[in-house]
C-alpha cells in the first residue's frame, strides 16, 4: 500500500526560468529549427539502424565472403547463410 501511495505523490511542476520565457521570436525560431534538425537526424539514425537489423544475415554473409578465410569456410556455413538469405527474400 505504501508503494501505491508513493506513486501518487508528484513533485510540483517546475516553471520556466524568466530567461527562457522571455526569448525573442528570433531566438525561439532558431531553437525550434535546431530541435527539428536534431529530431530529423535521430529519425534518420533510427531508419539506418532498423535496416541494419533487418539485413543482419546478409551483412554477416558479405563479411564472411570478404574475409581472408573465405576460401577456408565450411560448405555447411555457407549453405546455412544462403538458406537464411533465401528466407529473407
Secondary structure as GFF3:
##gff-version 3
##sequence-region A 1 89
A	DSSP	alpha_helix	2	8	.	.	.	ID=ss1
A	DSSP	alpha_helix	18	21	.	.	.	ID=ss2
A	DSSP	alpha_helix	25	54	.	.	.	ID=ss3
A	DSSP	alpha_helix	56	66	.	.	.	ID=ss4
A	DSSP	three_ten_helix	68	72	.	.	.	ID=ss5
A	DSSP	alpha_helix	75	88	.	.	.	ID=ss6
###
